[in-house]
Amino acid sequence: MNQHALRDIVDMTFWETDVTTGKEFPAFVIDSLKSASVEGSAEATDLRGGRGNGLYTIFESQRDINITCTDALLLPELFAARMGTSLKKFSAGNKGTIRKINNLAAPKQSGTGVFSITIDGTPKTPADMLVYVTIAGERKALAYTATAVTATDAGKFSYDTASKSIKVANSELPADAKVTVHFEMEVTVGEQIVVSDDKFANKTYRVTGDYFTRIVSGDQEVEAPAQLEIPRAKFDSAFNLAFAPDGEPVTFEFKLRALKRPGSKELMKITMYQ
């Protein structure tokens, strides 16, 4: 009889069925887990009776298997699946939109003229830009003008496409100032996950987890491969994202539950082999 010692992490593969061919394919492969735990539970009902109400037997039912994983890295495709959606990838023909903010320092200007401030990003619609000049705690909003600002255009700003800069009259900067610029920007490279109030994790996957055990019952210890398999599992839709500038790096937790398959009683298999 082999006895196994376990101190290893699991590499998980999520298998999805192709609706066209009926064949399974690996939808996600995770090899960056920090920890993974499998918890099995069952509801127990006691049968008691007689003098002293002694325990005769225990009836068990409602077998449940829950898997909790902590990943060192965030896999966007997997996170999107947990939200009941698919990952949106941007391209030149399928652009996304984000809101940008630039907080820029502008030195004091003297005399007549126009001051140019280069911004980070390209506004989708320059007319929708918001520009504020803050001096000594007092914030002033500037109005957009489609024509290039001149030295006499007080209270206005313009945007120069060629230099990707806004221009304001020197009179708007009688002292050192902070210039805040808000605008929408299109992106062609990147990806997006949309979390909706009416969508939840709806797909099920065959999940396999590969790891190593150490057989310690023989004369010599032996490293042996093993695999945990859940034929049908579903993500928990709950999530938590934490952001911190210091301390331990943020990790990402996700949970799964084993589901019963029609016509089968198997919830999980653990295979040790050599």
Backbone hydrogen bonds in HBPLUS format (Angstrom, degrees):
<---DONOR---> <-ACCEPTOR-->    atom                        ^
c    i                          cat <-CA-CA->   ^        H-A-AA   ^      H-
h    n   atom  resd res      DA  || num        DHA   H-A  angle D-A-AA Bond
n    s   type  num  typ     dist DA aas  dist angle  dist       angle   num
A0216-VAL N   A0003-GLN O   2.94 MM 213  5.83 156.7  1.99 158.2 165.6     1
A0005-ALA N   A0214-ARG O   2.76 MM 209  5.00 157.8  1.81 140.0 147.6     2
A0214-ARG N   A0005-ALA O   2.89 MM 209  5.00 161.7  1.93 149.3 153.8     3
A0011-ASP N   A0210-ASP O   2.97 MM 199  5.19 165.7  1.99 145.7 149.3     4
A0210-ASP N   A0011-ASP O   2.90 MM 199  5.19 162.1  1.94 145.5 144.8     5
A0012-MET N   A0030-ILE O   2.93 MM  18  5.14 139.6  2.10 152.3 153.4     6
A0030-ILE N   A0012-MET O   2.75 MM  18  5.14 169.7  1.76 158.8 162.4     7
A0013-THR N   A0208-THR O   2.84 MM 195  5.30 155.5  1.90 155.6 162.4     8
A0208-THR N   A0013-THR O   3.00 MM 195  5.30 161.8  2.04 150.0 155.9     9
A0014-PHE N   A0028-PHE O   2.85 MM  14  5.16 168.7  1.86 154.1 157.0    10
A0027-ALA N   A0014-PHE O   2.72 MM  13  5.63 144.2  1.84 160.0 171.9    11
A0015-TRP N   A0206-ARG O   2.71 MM 191  4.92 176.5  1.71 161.1 161.1    12
A0206-ARG N   A0015-TRP O   3.09 MM 191  4.92 158.1  2.14 139.1 142.3    13
A0016-GLU N   A0025-PHE O   2.88 MM   9  5.51 167.1  1.89 163.6 161.8    14
A0025-PHE N   A0016-GLU O   2.80 MM   9  5.51 153.7  1.87 155.7 163.9    15
A0018-ASP N   A0023-LYS O   2.80 MM   5  5.46 178.5  1.80 153.9 153.5    16
A0022-GLY N   A0018-ASP O   2.68 MM   4  5.08 145.4  1.80 144.0 153.7    17
A0072-ALA N   A0032-SER O   3.06 MM  40  5.76 169.3  2.07 144.8 147.5    18
A0034-LYS N   A0070-THR O   2.70 MM  36  5.57 169.6  1.71 158.9 162.7    19
A0035-SER N   A0070-THR O   3.33 MM  35  5.24 156.7  2.39 138.5 140.5    20
A0070-THR N   A0035-SER O   2.94 MM  35  5.24 167.7  1.96 147.2 147.0    21
A0037-SER N   A0068-THR O   2.86 MM  31  5.30 156.6  1.92 150.6 158.5    22
A0068-THR N   A0037-SER O   2.94 MM  31  5.30 159.3  1.99 149.6 156.5    23
A0039-GLU N   A0066-ASN O   2.78 MM  27  5.19 172.4  1.79 161.3 164.0    24
A0066-ASN N   A0039-GLU O   2.83 MM  27  5.19 166.8  1.85 152.0 155.5    25
A0041-SER N   A0064-ASP O   2.76 MM  23  5.13 159.0  1.80 154.5 159.7    26
A0064-ASP N   A0041-SER O   2.81 MM  23  5.13 156.2  1.86 151.6 151.1    27
A0043-GLU N   A0061-SER O   2.77 MM  18  5.33 151.9  1.85 160.0 162.3    28
A0061-SER N   A0043-GLU O   2.94 MM  18  5.33 150.3  2.03 147.5 157.1    29
A0045-THR N   A0059-PHE O   2.74 MM  14  5.10 157.6  1.79 152.1 159.8    30
A0059-PHE N   A0045-THR O   2.85 MM  14  5.10 170.7  1.86 157.1 154.6    31
A0047-LEU N   A0057-THR O   2.93 MM  10  5.39 158.1  1.98 164.1 157.7    32
A0056-TYR N   A0047-LEU O   2.80 MM   9  5.64 161.8  1.83 162.1 168.5    33
A0049-GLY N   A0054-GLY O   3.05 MM   5  5.58 146.9  2.16 143.6 152.9    34
A0054-GLY N   A0049-GLY O   3.07 MM   5  5.58 116.6  2.49 149.4 141.4    35
A0053-ASN N   A0050-GLY O   2.88 MM   3  5.13 157.0  1.93 128.6 130.3    36
A0258-ALA N   A0065-ILE O   3.02 MM 193  5.43 166.7  2.04 153.8 156.6    37
A0067-ILE N   A0256-LEU O   2.88 MM 189  4.98 169.7  1.89 143.1 145.6    38
A0256-LEU N   A0067-ILE O   2.82 MM 189  4.98 155.8  1.88 146.6 152.4    39
A0069-CYS N   A0254-PHE O   2.92 MM 185  5.48 172.7  1.93 170.1 172.3    40
A0254-PHE N   A0069-CYS O   2.98 MM 185  5.48 155.1  2.04 148.4 155.6    41
A0071-ASP N   A0252-PHE O   2.68 MM 181  5.04 178.1  1.68 149.3 149.1    42
A0252-PHE N   A0071-ASP O   2.89 MM 181  5.04 167.1  1.91 150.7 154.7    43
A0078-LEU N   A0075-LEU O   3.07 MM   3  5.45 119.6  2.45 108.9 123.1    44
A0079-PHE N   A0075-LEU O   3.01 MM   4  6.29 162.3  2.05 159.2 164.9    45
A0080-ALA N   A0076-PRO O   2.91 MM   4  6.11 159.5  1.95 153.0 158.1    46
A0081-ALA N   A0077-GLU O   3.09 MM   4  6.33 152.1  2.17 140.4 147.7    47
A0082-ARG N   A0078-LEU O   3.05 MM   4  6.38 148.3  2.15 147.0 155.4    48
A0083-MET N   A0079-PHE O   3.19 MM   4  6.53 130.9  2.45 137.5 150.3    49
A0083-MET N   A0080-ALA O   2.98 MM   3  5.05 133.2  2.21  97.0 110.5    50
A0085-THR N   A0080-ALA O   3.07 MM   5  5.36 168.2  2.08 147.9 146.2    51
A0084-GLY N   A0081-ALA O   3.08 MM   3  5.07 161.2  2.12 104.3 109.0    52
A0088-LYS N   A0192-GLN O   3.02 MM 104  5.07 169.0  2.03 160.1 156.5    53
A0192-GLN N   A0088-LYS O   2.74 MM 104  5.07 148.2  1.84 146.0 155.8    54
A0090-PHE N   A0190-GLY O   2.93 MM 100  5.39 170.5  1.93 141.9 145.1    55
A0091-SER N   A0094-ASN O   3.01 MM   3  4.86 153.7  2.08 112.8 120.6    56
A0094-ASN N   A0091-SER O   3.10 MM   3  4.86 148.4  2.21  95.3 105.0    57
A0096-GLY N   A0187-VAL O   3.00 MM  91  5.16 166.7  2.02 149.6 153.7    58
A0187-VAL N   A0096-GLY O   2.85 MM  91  5.16 153.7  1.92 133.7 139.6    59
A0098-ILE N   A0185-MET O   2.95 MM  87  5.46 161.9  1.98 154.5 159.5    60
A0185-MET N   A0098-ILE O   2.85 MM  87  5.46 162.0  1.88 158.2 163.7    61
A0100-LYS N   A0183-PHE O   2.77 MM  83  5.44 168.4  1.79 178.6 176.1    62
A0183-PHE N   A0100-LYS O   3.15 MM  83  5.44 155.6  2.21 143.9 146.7    63
A0102-ASN N   A0181-VAL O   2.87 MM  79  5.03 153.9  1.94 144.5 152.8    64
A0181-VAL N   A0102-ASN O   2.86 MM  79  5.03 158.0  1.91 144.2 151.7    65
A0104-LEU N   A0179-VAL O   2.82 MM  75  5.05 173.9  1.83 150.6 152.4    66
A0179-VAL N   A0104-LEU O   2.69 MM  75  5.05 166.9  1.71 155.0 158.4    67
A0106-ALA N   A0177-ALA O   2.89 MM  71  5.15 170.6  1.89 151.5 150.4    68
A0177-ALA N   A0106-ALA O   2.78 MM  71  5.15 172.3  1.79 162.7 165.1    69
A0109-GLN N   A0173-LEU O   2.81 MM  64  5.47 178.5  1.82 164.1 163.8    70
A0170-ASN N   A0113-GLY O   3.00 MM  57  5.50 167.0  2.02 137.8 135.5    71
A0115-PHE N   A0168-VAL O   2.73 MM  53  5.40 164.2  1.75 173.7 172.1    72
A0168-VAL N   A0115-PHE O   2.97 MM  53  5.40 159.7  2.02 152.7 158.3    73
A0117-ILE N   A0166-ILE O   2.85 MM  49  5.31 163.2  1.88 160.5 165.5    74
A0166-ILE N   A0117-ILE O   2.87 MM  49  5.31 153.2  1.94 151.2 148.0    75
A0119-ILE N   A0164-LYS O   3.05 MM  45  6.20 167.9  2.06 154.4 156.7    76
A0124-LYS N   A0184-GLU O   2.64 MM  60  5.58 162.3  1.67 156.6 154.7    77
A0128-ASP N   A0125-THR O   2.88 MM   3  5.57 155.6  1.94 124.1 131.4    78
A0129-MET N   A0126-PRO O   3.05 MM   3  5.34 166.6  2.07 114.7 117.8    79
A0130-LEU N   A0182-HIS O   2.94 MM  52  5.03 163.8  1.97 145.1 149.1    80
A0182-HIS N   A0130-LEU O   2.82 MM  52  5.03 163.9  1.85 150.8 156.2    81
A0142-LEU N   A0131-VAL O   2.93 MM  11  5.60 168.3  1.94 158.6 159.2    82
A0132-TYR N   A0180-THR O   2.89 MM  48  5.15 158.3  1.93 149.5 156.3    83
A0180-THR N   A0132-TYR O   2.87 MM  48  5.15 159.3  1.91 150.6 156.7    84
A0133-VAL N   A0140-LYS O   2.83 MM   7  5.21 161.2  1.86 151.9 156.1    85
A0140-LYS N   A0133-VAL O   2.83 MM   7  5.21 151.1  1.91 137.9 147.6    86
A0134-THR N   A0178-LYS O   2.82 MM  44  5.13 165.7  1.84 152.9 157.8    87
A0178-LYS N   A0134-THR O   2.97 MM  44  5.13 161.4  2.01 144.7 150.6    88
A0135-ILE N   A0138-GLU O   2.94 MM   3  5.30 154.8  2.00 147.5 147.1    89
A0138-GLU N   A0135-ILE O   2.98 MM   3  5.30 164.5  2.00 119.6 121.8    90
A0143-ALA N   A0155-GLY O   2.93 MM  12  6.23 172.6  1.93 143.2 142.7    91
A0157-PHE N   A0143-ALA O   2.84 MM  14  6.07 140.6  1.99 154.6 154.2    92
A0145-THR N   A0157-PHE O   2.93 MM  12  6.10 140.0  2.09 163.5 168.5    93
A0153-ASP N   A0150-THR O   3.06 MM   3  5.39 169.2  2.08 116.4 119.7    94
A0154-ALA N   A0152-THR O   3.03 MM   2  5.78 130.7  2.28 105.5  91.3    95
A0158-SER N   A0167-LYS O   3.13 MM   9  5.32 149.0  2.23 138.2 147.6    96
A0167-LYS N   A0158-SER O   2.87 MM   9  5.32 152.2  1.94 146.3 152.4    97
A0160-ASP N   A0165-SER O   2.81 MM   5  5.41 173.1  1.81 169.2 171.6    98
A0164-LYS N   A0160-ASP O   2.88 MM   4  5.62 118.5  2.27 141.1 157.6    99
A0165-SER N   A0160-ASP O   3.29 MM   5  5.41 151.7  2.38 138.6 145.4   100
A0172-GLU N   A0169-ALA O   2.93 MM   3  5.73 167.7  1.95 124.5 128.5   101
A0173-LEU N   A0170-ASN O   2.94 MM   3  5.51 166.2  1.96 120.3 124.6   102
A0205-TYR N   A0233-ALA O   2.86 MM  28  5.25 155.2  1.92 144.4 152.6   103
A0233-ALA N   A0205-TYR O   2.77 MM  28  5.25 147.2  1.88 142.9 154.0   104
A0207-VAL N   A0230-ILE O   2.92 MM  23  5.14 165.2  1.94 149.9 151.7   105
A0230-ILE N   A0207-VAL O   2.80 MM  23  5.14 163.7  1.83 155.6 161.2   106
A0209-GLY N   A0228-LEU O   2.71 MM  19  4.94 153.2  1.78 149.5 156.2   107
A0228-LEU N   A0209-GLY O   2.83 MM  19  4.94 162.4  1.86 144.0 149.2   108
A0211-TYR N   A0226-ALA O   3.06 MM  15  5.45 167.5  2.08 149.9 151.1   109
A0226-ALA N   A0211-TYR O   2.85 MM  15  5.45 145.3  1.97 161.8 154.6   110
A0213-THR N   A0224-ALA O   2.79 MM  11  5.35 169.5  1.80 166.0 166.5   111
A0224-ALA N   A0213-THR O   2.83 MM  11  5.35 170.1  1.84 155.1 158.5   112
A0215-ILE N   A0222-VAL O   2.77 MM   7  5.11 159.8  1.81 160.6 157.1   113
A0222-VAL N   A0215-ILE O   3.12 MM   7  5.11 154.8  2.19 135.5 143.3   114
A0273-TYR N   A0225-PRO O   3.15 MM  48  5.95 173.8  2.16 156.6 158.5   115
A0227-GLN N   A0271-THR O   2.80 MM  44  5.19 152.2  1.88 145.6 155.1   116
A0271-THR N   A0227-GLN O   2.79 MM  44  5.19 170.7  1.80 155.5 158.6   117
A0229-GLU N   A0269-LYS O   2.76 MM  40  5.08 163.2  1.79 155.9 159.3   118
A0269-LYS N   A0229-GLU O   2.78 MM  40  5.08 152.6  1.86 148.3 156.4   119
A0259-LEU N   A0232-ARG O   2.77 MM  27  5.43 176.6  1.77 157.0 157.0   120
A0234-LYS N   A0257-ARG O   3.02 MM  23  5.47 153.3  2.09 146.0 154.1   121
A0257-ARG N   A0234-LYS O   2.94 MM  23  5.47 149.0  2.04 145.7 155.4   122
A0236-ASP N   A0255-LYS O   2.88 MM  19  5.37 150.7  1.97 145.2 141.6   123
A0264-SER N   A0261-ARG O   2.99 MM   3  5.39 153.7  2.06 143.2 139.3   124
